[in-house]
Amino acid sequence: MSSTGRDGPGPIFVLCVARSCSTVAVAMLGCHPDAYAFPELLLFNGATVREIASLDSPSLIEQYWKSGLPRAVAELWFGSQSEQAVEDARDWIRQRSDLAPDQIFGEMLEKIAPRVGVEKSPDTAFSDRRLASCLASFPNARFLHLVRHPVANIESLARHLRAMRAARAGIEESALDFGEVLLDSAKVWLEINGNIQRFTSRLPVHQALRVNAEQLVASPADALPRILGWAGLDASAAVVERMRHPEQWPYAHVGPPGAEAGGDLGFLEHPTLRPRPAPGALQPPEAWVLPRPVVRELVELGRELGY
C-alpha cells in the first residue's frame, strides 16, 4: 500500500504554532516502528524545490532556517548527517531544483515506504493557500492539529520571533520592543490556529484530529494511543513505551554547520521528554498590555480549542 497519499493512506502532516512542543511530538511519532518523521521540510513555501531550499542564499540565518530538507536527504540517501553527507544532499537537491516540492516529497515517501511519513512545518499553516496546496498534492493525507495554551504558546513564540528579528537585523534582542513582539505573536497565534481550524473542519473525521500538546507531553501513555488509533498504527504498550524516548529520533540533535536546525533548537540541544507546567488562565497577563479585542479573541479561540 502506498504511503504517498495518492492511492492509500497518506502522510501525516502536523499543523501547529508551537514549534517546541511540536518538535517533541514529531520526534515521538518518529520513534514508532511503522512511521518515519522528517525534520521541518518547508514543503509548501514555494512553487519549486529551488524556492523552498534557497541553497545558494548568502544569508546564514536563511541556511539555518532551511536545514531540515538537506538533513533528511543526507540521512536517507547518504546514510548520515555529517558535513560531507549534507553537502552531497545539497547537490542532490540542486539536481531537482525545478521540481515541484510535492514531487521531491513523493521521492522521500517512496524512500521510507512502507512506513508512514510524518512532517511538521509551522509555515504550512500560514495561509489557506498553503493548506489547500498540501491537500491537493496529497489528497489522502491526515492532518494532526497540535494545539498549545495561548498564553504559553504566545510567550514562547514571542521569544523565538524576537530572536529571529534581531538576527536578521544584526542587532541585540534587547533593542526590540518586546511588547510589540508579543502583540505580533498573539496575532500569529490567532491567525494560524484559525486557519487550521477552518481547514480541518471541512475534512472527514478520519483525516483530521486535534491534540492538546500539554497532555501529549505530560501523559504520552494516555495521549499516544488515541493518535495511533486514528492513524491506524500499532498502539501496543511496548510501542508506546518506545515512543516515550524522543531522543532516539534520527534528527534529535543539532545538525552540522549550515544545517543545524530542522526543528526547535531547544529540543535538538537537549532532546528529552520534559513535562511542561499545567496551563493557567486563558486571560493573558495584564503586563502584556494587549488590546481588548485581541484578548477577547484569544480567550474565545482558546475555549474553542479545549482550554
Summary of the structure (lengths in Angstrom):
residues: 307
radius of gyration: 18.7
end to end distance: 38.1
largest distance: 53.9
contacts: 1029
relative contact order: 0.19
helix: 56%
strand: 8%
